[in-house]
Every structure is written in structure tokens, then in C-alpha cells.
Amino acid sequence: MLSLLIILLTASAMAMALPRSRGRLPILMYHKVRPAPADDLTVPLDVFNSQMAVLADRGYESISFARLQEFHRGSGTLPARPILLTFDDAYADFEDYAAMAMREHGFDGTVFLPVGCIGGENTWDGGGEPLMNWDDVRRVAADGTEFALHSFNHDNYHDLSLEDMRVDLARCMAELDARDIPYRKVLAYPYGGFPRTEPMRTSMKELFRELGLEYAVRIGSRIERACPRDPYEMKRVNVQGVDRGLRFHIKRLWGRTRL
């Protein structure tokens, strides 16, 4: 354990000295940011502020999926150290805490909407915590936050048929279009779940291409590439409330704290 820690400290120090991280695109995954104790889904506001300060000090610049798509189409560029800051579930206090803290450091983020649950509560996680309503979504979008898809009812794509997926995505896009909400055709898999066996895995991606999805993001605990191998399995780093100090440095460099 001690030797591993020495290796990680040495590598972290070397990596932090680099002027840029060519070809790398960390995608950080958050859920709740608020002045509350840490748990599996909650990053205390003071910890989040310190994380944003680290990213700003290291020269990271937040990008949107829209900008990433422009880059992949050859009509745009990326900064030297791009990063995607993503937030699942659209909690009602996102604007008060996460968005405000990000903007203090010059960052913006992407919120993945469980579209059919907007204006309700987090029923998939015990309930009792309000989500954004549609007025909140419009206001936050006008302030620069990007919105994307997190299924209609927070359903696990691992358990859905292809037709269920088609209906789910069509309902999401129809609802957002009808409400004139700006969004990207990017999916964050609820629970990180999706088919892992063939031919279902390939068939799902063919469906995504048919529906015009640009990207889909999973939980991978790895640092993604700016040009990912698979746009429908882009890996995100799950950031938790305990990720401060060295733990956060290691996660932003490798995506995980264990080999």
C-alpha cells in the first residue's frame, strides 16, 4: 500500500507539472452539490468549491457537448485542457449551489434531465428531494447551462427492449421540443446501465444513430479521449464528497483511486 501511494504521489506531481493534457477529456459526473454532509451522491458545497478551484488552477476549461460535436465535425477547436462537468437528475438546488460555484471559477456544466420527472421528486432514490420545474430549466438554460437526456422516467436501459428505448427517447425529445427547451441529443444512462452483451449492445447503438443521438455517457472511472473510441460509451468519472485533496488530483488524472 505504501509503495502504491508513493507511485501515485510521484506520478501525480509529474502530471500536474505538464502544461497541458493532449487528447484527454475528463468527464466528471455529479449528482447533488449542496451545503450538506457527504454521501454517495452528495458533494458538500465547500468540497465542490475546492474541486473547481483545483481545475481552474490547473488550466482546465469547461466545454459543452455542443462544442465537442463541433470539434468532431471539424468546425471547431478544443482548449488545451478541456473538461466536461456533468450533473445527473436536475435537482432543484443546482442553480443555487453547483451552477453558482462553477461560474465563480469560469465554468459551465451539462445537466441530464429525467424528462418525465421534471417538477417532481427523485422517486428512484427514495423521493423527498425536489427536481427543477420547467421554469427553472428555462432560466438555467438562459444562464448558459446545457441540457441533455437522462431517460423519461429514470429507467435503467439495461432492462429495456429496443422498442422501449425508442419510445423512451422519442418521448424525451417530443416533450422538450414541445416546451421549446434547448437540449443536446446526448444520453446519460440512468444507473450507468445499458446492454453489455451482443447483439443487443450493437443494436442499441444502431438505434441511437437512427435517432440522431450524438453521444451517450456511462460510468467508467476512466479519463475519456477527446476523440472517443465509442461515442455511445463515453466514460465518466464519478466524483464523491470524499474526493478532496490528493484523492481528487488522482481522480482527475486517472479517473479512479484504485488500480
Steps between C-alpha positions, in 0.01 A plus 500: 500500500782742590685433173178557304447831676856609419445409132174693489652803669795505262287455189252760622776755555643432154161527332411822680819654363397436140384812312207318339335160466492434127219278376342455842146596592404445865122472539406546864167369628316669786151469642440728799710798606378675813609609849436157651701201623661281237336179385515283189317761291567824689811715469505766776512851361837581659653185347353584160641852521844361575472259207407783264794704631736210426368472144532874442853507645604212270376686192192294418226659290148361507341413169150394395395198298400750233859621478629143502272418208628801306855378560417151378336645190813700426337839549643588840793456734549394860704679767831353614339345806130438436267356762132409506318561828180296505213477748235229506135532606447881494464568871317823577792655688746455212481868412549619858813298569667308217435753222598798715822333618596397147448847361714653773784299345402564138335163439165380367346154509257258339192376685338172399122521532270213602246671276178347629593574861563875461303688762485190719733317737779242482264203530773257382714596801249495783326826413465815706751710305351742245620520144502805275168606352469623141540866597824405678622316192434798272669742738806282552530439126490875437790537744720266297438148631466231236224241532492142373309174554481265799205290377134588555434331835857425612475146362798267486591438136648166596143376556331656195424347163604682184142613448484626860816702436357643180181605677690639797728720292216612273296606805796696639563686177132564427446648846803726479415609148140576597620715790762670282783396735849508345676167544760272348426149378735352755395225741633427847403140580299497826685289759776470240307205359488382139515164318842340532448197275461458126305544283300733727792734564561560131128523421457770763776710343346457156176633647685796648650585161157472339355744755787744458656463843839665510645330806409280795694503827549221750683456828848381419742641758741576218614816326335519159675606182413819318432270205332205674519148367125461546277811513225294666716372783683813607645447846428730792678536833265476798596781739402458866504712811813327631697598190708782635871567503710218356194284426361763264838553332526127434145478368543791261816337364397133489129491573534269798688467825560124475699307244 
